[in-house]
Amino acid sequence: MAELQAAGRSPATVDILLQGGLFPPIHDRAIPAADWLQDYVATYVERDVRQILRIQDLSAFQRFLSLCAGRIGQLLNVTSLAADTGISRLTAEAWLSVLEASYLIFRVPPWFTNLSKRLVKTPKLYFCDPGLAAWLVGIRQPSHLSAHPLRGPLFENWAMTELLKARLHHGLRPDLHFLRDKEGHEVDALIETEPRKGHLIEIKSGGTVASDFFDGLDFWRHQLPGHHFQPWLIYGGDTRQAR
């Protein structure tokens, strides 16, 4: 994203960003995002990755990809994903591992503390590019996002990829986690920069800041005694604010 900003090629709206994604050819050559993503899925994802996995049933693999895209930002229930695809859990695990090794998806693990009995222990699923996830669930134009139920998860997906890339760019371990208890209190991202210190980050797609955007941050700041985490909010607006 920083490279596009430096080149004066930043997407004009959030929805253009989420639908088109950040694959370089789309921006370098001004190729329509839907056209490039269609070719990418057909040649690399459905052909090359499928050959690595030796998958004979293309329709099952296509269904699996779409179901993964529909689950971005959610706790990854592999058993449910496998059942909905019509494959075994072991097959689903193998497919996920290859997609991860191919830099198509990544999993964000939960953060553990001495509160671990209360915390969920299941990772969350994201795609390495939000545009690919959008294409796989049938979003072909930015206008399709205006009332789409995945707009929020796609925005979260974009923000998580930017956090991940920023750390890797600076030669740091990813160390990207989330925080959620069994009652549903959640912060989308936690980055521990040193023991018991770091950042808590909430991600909201809304263009205007609302008071409930801070609920998760406020809750967890009071649940982690002895820890010093700087709270941050990433939202869909263009005004920087301090609170």
N, C-alpha and C positions, 0 to 999 in steps of 0.2 A: 504493500500500500504506500509506503514511504517513497518508493521509486516512482510510482505514478504521480504522486503529489509533486515531487521534484521536477518531473517532466511536464507538469501542467496537464496531465491526462486523467485526473481523478474523475470517477463516475459522478455525474451531475446530481444523482439522487441515491439515497440508500437502497431503494428498490432496484435500480439499475445495477448497483454493486452486488446485491444478493442474487439477482437472477443471472447476471453475466459471470460472476466470479472473478478470479484474478489470474487465470492462466495467461502467461505472457503473450502468446500469439494473438489472442483476442484483442489485446490492446496495442501491440506492436504493429500489427498488420490491419487493424480496424476490421477484423472479420466479425460478422454477426455472431453473437455468443451462441445462440441456439444452433446455428449451422456447425460451428466448430465443435461444440459439445456433442452433437449427434455423431460426427465423424470420430471423435475421440472415444466415445463409448463403443462404437461399432468396431473400431480397429484395435484399440488397446485393451479396453476393459472386457468386451465380450469375446474378442478373439485371443489376444495374447495371454491375458490373465486366465481365461478359461482353459487354454492349452496347458498352462502351468499346472492347473488343478486337474487336468484330464477329465473335464466335465463333458458328458455327452448330451445332457438335457439342458439346452440353452434357455428354454422357457423357465425352468426352475431357477437358474442362475440370475436371469433377468428379474424374476419375482423377488429373489433374495436381495438383490441390489436395491430395488425399489423399497422393500420393507426396511432395509437398513437406513435408507435416506429418510424414511418417514419416522424413524426413531431417534433422530439426532437430538442431543441434549437430554435424552432420557436415560434412566438406569437400564443397562443392557441385560435383558432377560433372554439368555441364549436359548433356553428351553422353549419359550414362547415364540421366538424368532424362527427356530427350526420347525416347530409345529405349523406355523402359518405358511412356511415355505413348502412344507411337505417333505422334509429331509430329516435325517437323524441329528441329534445334538452334536455328535462327534464330527459329522460332516460340516455342520454350521461352524463349529470351532475351527476346523481346518480352513474353511473359506474365509473366515474373519482374519485368521493369522496371515494368509497370503495377501488379502486386501491391505492389511496393516504393513506388511513387508514391502508392498508395492507403492506405499505412500498414497493410498486412496482414502484410508480411514485412520483414525487414531483413537485410542481409549484413554480417558482421564480417570485415574484411580481416586478413591476417596482418601481424605487425610485422616490419620488415626492419632488419637491422644489417649490419655488415661480415661477419657470419656467413651472409649471404644465400644462399651456395651450398649450405648445409646445410639451410636452412629451406624449408618448404612455402610456396607462393605462391598457394594457392587459398583463397578466402573460405569462411566457414562460414555456414550458413543458419539463421535463427531466425524465429519468428512474433512479431508485436507483442503478442500475448496468448496465454498458454499454454493457456487454456481453448478457444480457437478451434482450435488445433492438436490438442488432445485430442479435441474433437468430430469433427474431420475424419478421425481414425483410428478412430472408433467407440467412444470412451470416453464413456459416458453417465452413469455413477455413480462417485463417489469410490472405492467398493469395487473397481471394475474395475482400479484402479491397483496394488493390493496386490502382484501378481506380474507386472505388465505390463512388457515390455522397454523401453518408452518412459518409464517413470517417472523414471529418471535424466536423460535428455535433456530432459524437460518441466521438471524442477526447474532444470536448467541454463538452459533457455530463460527461465523466470521470473526467475532471478537476473540474467541478462544484460539483460532488459528493465528491471529496476529500476536497474541501473547506468547504462543509457542514459538513462532518464528523470531520474535524479538530476543528471546532467550538463546535460541540456537545461533542467531546472528552474532551475538556477543560471546560465543564460545562457552555458554553455560549449559549445564544439564537442564533438561526440560522442567523437571520438578514442578509440574503443574498438577494441582489437585482441586477437588471441590470439597465442600463441607455440608453434610446433611444428616440430621438425626431422624429417628423413626417416626417422629411427629410431623416431619415435613419442613422443619426450619432449615433453610438452605442459603448458602452463598455459592455463587457459580464458580468462582475461582479463588484458590488460595495458593500463594507463592511464598514459600519460606526461604528467605534470603540468608538467614543464619539461624542457629537454634533459638526457637521461641520468638523470632522476629520475622516480619515480612509484610505481605499485602493481602488484604481481603478485597475481592472485586465482585461487585454485583453488575449484571448485564441486563439492560432493559431496552427494548426496541422502540419504545415511545419517544416521540419527538419533543415532548414537554415533560419536565421532571414533576413527578407526583410524590407525595409524602410517603406512600407505601413502598416506593422504590427502595427505601432505606430500612425496611423492616428486618430483613435478613441480616444486614450489617449490624444494626443496633442489637439484635438478639445475640449474635455470636460474640460481639465485643465484650459482652457481660458474662459469657459462658466460658471464657478462656482465661482465668486468672493466672497471672505470671507470664502471659504472652503479650507481645506488643505488635499488633498488626495494624498497619495503616489502612483505613477504609477508602475504597474508591468506587465510583459509579461510572460505568460506561453506558451511555444512552444514545438514542437516535437523533438527538438534537445537535446543534452546532455552536452552542454557547458553553464556555467553560465556567464552572461555578465552584465556589468553596462554601463549605457548610460547617 
